């Protein structure tokens, strides 16, 4: 049993090779970025409390580091400034010494009296994949705190 000669494969073989080449071209194109790769873009996220009770929010960075954003009173808000890498949408805040980037994993909000049982996340995917420089997410106290997908606008 041996391989057939390329000239005897016929139209089915050519069609298969073309289909594979097309699939590879689509896959490579999907991996390409839609915009130019350049410096990180500054981004602002406003967390708005539209609930009837205060909420407490914090940023969770990689390696179990947190930054307290404090309490957001009823009808109040806090704005967080960070950067978005254009290559992959990763969000970060430069460390105070400027030597490293503090990569943001999550933004959590909770009731002020019971963090563990009421902790909810501010969804970050729209910010990571978006192009806007300002976003706003509305949160409401509960178990867990419910935060809406951030809406962008410039």
C-alpha positions in Angstrom: 0.0 0.0 0.0 1.5 3.4 -1.0 0.6 7.0 -1.4 -1.1 8.0 -4.6 0.7 10.3 -7.0 -0.4 14.0 -6.7 -1.5 14.0 -10.3 -4.0 11.2 -9.6 -5.7 12.8 -6.6 -7.9 14.8 -8.9 -10.4 17.5 -8.1 -11.3 16.3 -4.6 -7.7 16.7 -3.4 -7.4 20.2 -4.8 -10.7 21.1 -3.2 -9.6 19.8 0.1 -6.3 21.7 -0.1 -8.1 24.9 -0.9 -10.5 24.4 2.0 -7.6 23.9 4.4 -5.8 26.9 3.0 -9.0 29.0 3.4 -9.6 27.8 7.0 -6.0 28.7 7.9 -6.3 32.1 6.3 -9.5 32.8 8.3 -7.9 31.6 11.5 -4.9 33.8 11.0 -7.1 36.8 10.2 -9.2 36.2 13.3 -6.0 36.5 15.4 -5.0 39.8 14.0 -5.9 43.0 15.9 -8.5 45.3 14.5 -6.5 48.5 15.3 -3.0 49.7 15.5 -0.8 48.5 18.3 0.5 51.4 20.2 0.7 52.8 23.7 -1.8 51.8 26.3 -5.0 53.9 26.3 -6.1 55.6 29.5 -9.6 54.4 30.6 -12.0 55.7 33.3 -14.6 53.5 34.9 -17.4 55.2 37.0 -19.1 52.8 39.4 -22.6 54.3 40.2 -24.6 53.1 43.2 -28.3 53.1 42.2 -29.3 50.9 45.1 -31.0 51.8 48.4 -27.9 50.9 50.5 -24.2 51.8 50.4 -21.8 49.4 48.7 -18.1 48.9 49.2 -15.8 48.3 46.2 -12.2 47.2 45.6 -9.9 46.3 42.8 -8.4 42.8 42.8 -5.0 42.7 41.1 -3.0 39.6 40.3 -1.2 37.8 43.1 -3.8 38.6 45.8 -3.2 42.4 45.9 -6.2 44.7 46.4 -6.8 48.4 46.3 -9.7 49.7 48.4 -12.1 52.0 46.5 -14.1 52.7 49.6 -17.8 53.0 50.2 -20.1 54.4 47.6 -23.2 55.9 49.2 -26.7 55.6 47.8 -26.8 57.6 44.5 -23.1 58.2 44.7 -20.2 57.1 42.5 -16.5 56.5 42.4 -14.3 56.8 39.3 -11.3 54.5 38.8 -8.5 55.5 36.3 -6.5 52.7 34.7 -5.0 51.7 31.3 -5.9 49.2 28.6 -3.3 47.5 26.6 -4.2 47.7 22.9 -2.7 44.3 22.1 -5.0 42.2 24.3 -7.2 44.5 26.2 -5.6 43.8 29.6 -6.3 46.4 32.2 -3.7 47.7 34.6 -2.6 50.5 36.9 1.1 51.4 37.0 2.7 50.6 40.4 3.6 53.6 42.5 7.4 53.1 41.7 6.7 52.9 38.0 8.6 49.6 37.7 5.7 47.2 37.2 2.2 47.1 35.9 -0.5 46.0 38.4 -2.8 43.8 36.2 -6.5 44.1 37.2 -8.3 40.7 37.6 -11.6 41.9 39.0 -13.5 44.8 40.5 -15.7 43.6 43.3 -18.5 45.4 45.2 -20.3 44.2 48.3 -22.6 45.3 51.0 -20.7 47.3 53.7 -21.6 44.8 56.4 -21.0 41.4 54.8 -18.4 41.3 52.1 -18.2 37.5 51.7 -22.0 36.8 51.2 -22.7 39.8 49.1 -19.7 40.2 46.8 -20.5 40.8 43.2 -18.3 41.7 40.2 -18.3 44.7 37.9 -18.1 43.1 34.5 -14.9 44.1 32.7 -15.2 42.4 29.3 -16.8 45.4 27.6 -13.9 47.6 28.7 -11.3 45.1 27.7 -12.7 44.6 24.2 -13.9 48.1 23.7 -12.4 51.3 22.3 -14.0 54.0 24.4 -12.1 55.8 27.1 -14.9 56.3 29.6 -17.3 53.7 31.0 -20.1 53.6 33.6 -21.5 50.6 35.4 -24.6 50.8 37.6 -24.5 48.6 40.8 -27.2 47.8 43.4 -26.8 46.2 46.8 -28.0 42.7 47.2 -26.7 39.2 47.8 -24.7 39.4 45.7 -24.3 43.0 44.6 -25.5 43.3 41.0 -23.5 45.4 38.6 -24.5 46.0 35.0 -22.2 45.6 32.0 -20.4 48.9 31.7 -21.5 51.2 28.9 -18.9 53.2 27.1 -18.9 56.7 25.8 -16.4 59.4 25.0 
